[in-house]
Amino acid sequence: MKDLKKKVAILGSTGSIGTQALEVLSELNSDFEVYALTANNNVDLLIQQAKHFLPEHVVIGNHQLYPIIKDALSSLPIKVYAGSEAIAQIAEMEAIDIVLTAMVGYSGLKPTMNAIKAGKKIALANKETLVVAGELICQLALQNNASILPVDSEHSAIFQCLAGEGSNPIEKLILTASGGPFRTKTIDELKKVTSKQALQHPNWDMGAKITIDSASLMNKGFEIIEAKWLFGVHPEQIEVVVHPQSIIHSMVQFEDGSIKAQLGLPDMKLPIQYSFTYPERVSSSYPRFDFSQPCNFTFEQPDTTRFRNLTFAYHAMERGGNMPCILNAANEIVVASFLQDKIGFIQMSDIIENIMAKAHFISNPSYEDYVHTDASVREITSKMILDGKK
């Protein structure tokens, strides 16, 4: 009898989204099968996951770690590979039904493209894919009849609000932001914050890179660019409001003025599960919001004087071309440097602004242009940081 379980590949299985996705699949195990797992460097956790879920394929991105995982899994019927090309090839395997792209940053672009070309259902948690090359990704999805379902809580919320609305015109998308750990700090205080403080998000449990992006509001900036491509709206139709409680995940305002909101506890397992089971909603054991407990919902406008990254993202989205790619590459380098305490919190935005003004702009980039832009911007950003320390 043919196995009717849907086969899932998790690209980035050792990260925050990947580990939570495996928890979700453990609850859905009668309908889904973990078919492939990939990670970049966390070989120990990848080995544990492979031994528990027994996927057909496992890939470690770092070639140097291949002997370790190969030896650890040698007694099991698991095919083991290494390298970024192997990750990209796994994404297009014929047997796979769903590809969850949970890799961090630019590295998720090529595997996602491969999965789209193979006509897979994409559960997209790697927002940088659409930030860097949104136009290209949307064209490929259309050409290959590949569906892209958002995993980000904000975009999943909008997707859910639009369900059943047909062609009813959208007036505005309203993305909510928690404001991060530094929402009330002054500019002078922000100059002194540490990476350790920035990693203490008040509501969400996320990986290090996205947690820093949340603290700087760059994550919200990336989300507005992602929303433009996912939902086919203009930049002026996307608004950001700060909602510190993180219960309303986002909203849609329609042409008649009515607003639909999606609510829930700040738990990424809910949008992950929805992306796997859509269009069905299935039972889960996750905690529920309790309306019997006191809770005030508050909203405020983001402060783009203290958190300039949001303004940079709107500028990149409006200019288009390779500018969002420039923004993303510069941000990945400054965040890594901030996490290593090489630069300060405010300096991240200073450097990004400088890079966006200097980098070579291409109005109609090809995939090769994106690759070159990413590499060159990383180089000049790293050099700028190094020169600043001399």
N, C-alpha and C positions, 0 to 999 in steps of 0.2 A: 504494500500500500504506500502510495506517495506521501512523503512527509509534508504536512500542510503548515508546519511552523514557518513563520517569516524569519529569514536569516538576516542578522544584523551585524554590520561591521562598525566598530567604535574606533574612530581615529583620534587618539589622545585619551586612551582608557585610564591612564594613571592620574590625570588631572582632576580638578574639582567636578566638572561636568561629567567626565568619563566615569569616575567612581560612583557618582550618584545615578548615572544611567544604568550601571550594572546592578545597583540596588533595585531600580525600577524593573529591570528585566527579570530579576529574581522573583519578584511578585507576579510577573506576567509569564512565567516560564512555561505554561501550558500552550501558549500561542507564539512564543518567540524563541529563537535559538541564537546564542552568541556564536557567530561564525568566524569573526576575525577581530583581533585586538592589536593595536599599535601604540607605541610610546616612543619618546625620543631618548631619554636618559635614565628614567626610573626603572632600572632593570629588575630590582628586587620585587617591587610591587607588581610589575608585569608578570614575573614568574609566578607569584602567588595567584594572580588573577587567572593565568593560563591553567594552573593546576586545579583551580576550583571550577572553572567554566568549561574547560577542555574544548577550546575552539579549534577549527580546522587549521587556522593560520594565525601566526604571531609575527609581528615585525618590530624590531628595535631600530630606531633611527640612527643611533650612534654605532658605526661599524665596529668600534673598539670593544663594545660590550657584547658583540655577537657570540664569541666563544663561551661567555658566562651563561647566557640564556640557552644556547644550543646544548650545552652540557647538562644544565638543570632540567631540561625537558626531553632529554634523549630517550628516556624510557616510555614516553607518552606518544600517542599517534597524532602529533602536532607538527605541522610544517613550519619551520622557523627561517626567517629572512632578516636582512639588515639593509639600512639605507633609506634615504628619502625617496628614491625611485621605486623601491619596493612598496613603500607606503602608498605612493600614487597608483601603482599597479593593482594593489589590493582593492582600492576603491572602485575599480571597474570590473571586478570578477563577476562572471555570469551568474553564479549561484546566489549572489547577495541581493536581497530585496530592499533593505534600508541601510543607508550610510549616515551615521551620526558623525559630523565633522566637529570634534571638540578640541582640535589642536589650537594652540595659542598663536595668534599673530599671522603674519604673512605666509608662514609655512603651510597654512591650510588651503592656500589658493589652488595650487596644482592638483592635489588629490580631489578637491571639490569639483574642479573642471573635468577631471577624468570620470568622476561618478556621474556628472551631468551628461557627458557625451555618451555614457553607457545607458542613459535613460533611467537611472536609479531614482528612488524616492530619497530626497535629501532632508535629514533633520539637521538644520543649520544652527550650530552654536558658535561657529567661527565667524563673528561679524566682520572681521577684517577682509574676508573674501569679497563681500559686497562693497566695503569701504574702498578697497584698492581698485577693484575692477568691476563695479556694479553693472555698467552698460554691457560689457563683454559677457558677464555671467547671465544676465537676463536674456541676451540674444541666444546663448547656447541652450538655456533651459527651454526656450520657445522652439528652437530648431530640433531638439532631441526629446521633446515631450516629457521632460523631467519635472517633477513637482518639488518645490522647495518649501518646507514647513519650518517656520521660525521656532527656535528653542529659547532665545532670550525672553525673559519674563514679560518685558514691555511689548515686544513684537507678537508674542503669543497672545497677549491680552488684546491687542488690536485685531489680530486675526480672528479671535473668538468673538469680539464685538461686531465684526463684519459678517459673521456667519448668518446666512438667511436674509441678508440685506440686498442681495442681487446687485442691480445697477444703481441703487439709490446713491445720489451724489454725496461725496464726502466734502464737508466744509473745512474740517480741521482734524488733524491727529494730535492728541495731547499726550506726550510722553511724560511719565512721572519720574522724578529723581529723588532719592533719599536725601541728597545733599552731602552724604559721606561723613567722615569723622570730624571734618574741619568746617562745617557749615557756618558756625558762629564765630570763627576766629578772624581777627583783623589781619591786614597785610603784614604788619610787623610781627605778629604771632606766627603767620605762615612762613616767614623767613627762617624761623627757628625750629619748625617741626622736623621730626626724624622719620626715617623709613619705618621704624618700629611702630611709631604712633600712627602712621598712614595705613598700616596693615590691620589696624583695629577697626574694622567696619562695624557700625552700630547694629545693622540688621541682617546682612547677608554673609554667608560663609562661602568665600570664593578663593580662587587662586591668587598668588601674589601680584601678577601683572594687572589683572582686571581690578583688583582691590585698589591699587595705586591709581589706575585710570578713573575709578569711581571717586576717589578722594580729590582728584584734579578736575573732575567733570569731563575729562576726555572720553570716558566711556559713554557718557550721554551724547557727546558730540558725534562719536562713531554711530550711535544708535539712530540719530536723526538722518545720517547719510544712508544707513541701512534701510530705514523706513521709507525713504524716497524711492528706492529701487524695489523693495518688497511690495509696496502698495500703490506705486505709480502716481505719486502726488508731487506737487511743486514745493520747493523749499519754504515758501511763505505759508504753506498749509500745515507746517509742522511746528508745534509749540512745546516748550519744555516748562513744566511747573515742578517746584520742589514740594514733595509730600513726605515729610520725615518718617511717618509711620510705616510706609512701604506696604500698605494693605491694598490700596488701589494701584494696580500695576500699569495701567494706561487707560485712555479713553478715546472715543471717536465722537466728534460732533458732526451731525448731519446738516443738510441744507435747510431743514426746517427749524434748526436751532436745538433739537433734542440731542442729548448726550448719553451714550452708553459707556458704562465702565465695567471692567472685569476686576473682581476682588478676590483676595485669598491671602493666606499667610505667606511670608517671604520664604518660600521653599521651592528650589529649582526642580525638585522631582515632579512637581505637578505639570509644568510646561514640557518637561522631557517626556513624561508619559503620554501627554496629549499628542505630541508629535509622532509618537510610535503608533497610537491607536486611532488617530483621526480617520474618519469622521465620527467614530464611536467614542463615548466616554465610558470607561470601565471603573469598577469599584476599586478603591484604594484604602489603605490603612493609615494614610497620612493625617496629621492633626488638622482639626477644623477651626475656623475662626468662631469665637464664642461671643455672640452679641449681648449676652447677659453681663459681660464684664465691661466696666467703663472704658471708653476709648473715644478720643476726639480726633477727627480727621482735620488736618490743617494743610494749607497750601500757601506758597509764597513764590515770588519770582526769583529765578537764579541771579546771582550777583556776578555779572560778567566783567566787573572791574577786578574783583579778587580772583575769579576763575575764568581766565581769558580763553581757555581751550575751547569752550563752547562757541565763542565768536570765531575762532580759527576754523572750526568744523563747518559752521555756516558759510564762511568765505570759501572754503575748499569745495563744498557742495555746489555753491552758486557758480564758481568758476569752472568746475568740471575738469575734463581732461585727466592728466596725471596728478593734479594737485592733491586729491585725497590720498593717492599713493605716497606722495611726498610727505604729507601730514603723518600718515601711519608709520612710515619708515623712521622719520625723525623721532616720533613718540616712542617707538620700540627701543631705540638707543638711549634716549634720555631716561626712560623708566628703569632700564637695566642699570644705568649709571647711578640713579637715585637710590635704588635698592642696595647698591654697593657703597653708598655714602660718598660718592665722588662729586656729586653736585647737590644743591639744595632744592627744596620743593618749588620755590618761585622760579629758580633757574631753568627748570624744565620748560616752562612756557616761554621764557626769554629766548632760549635756544630754538625752540620750534618756530617761533615768529621770525627769527633771523633766517632759518633754513628756508621757510616758505617764500621769503623775499628773494633769496639768492638762487634757489634750485632752478634747473632748466625746465620750463613749462612746455608741455606738448598737448595741443588741443584735441587731437584725435589719436590717442595711443593704441598701438597694437599690443598683443601679449608680450612680445619681445621688448617693447618700450617699457612696460610695467616692470619686467625683470631688471632691465638696465636702470630704471629710475630707482627701484628699491635698493639695488646694490650701491649706486653712486651716492644716494642720500645717506645711507648708513655710513659710508666712508667719510663724507664731509662732516657729518654730525659728530662722529667719533673724533675726528681731527679737531673740530671746534672745541669739544670738551677737553681734549688733551692740551691744546694750546692755551685754554683758559686756566689750566692748572700750573702752567709754567711760570 
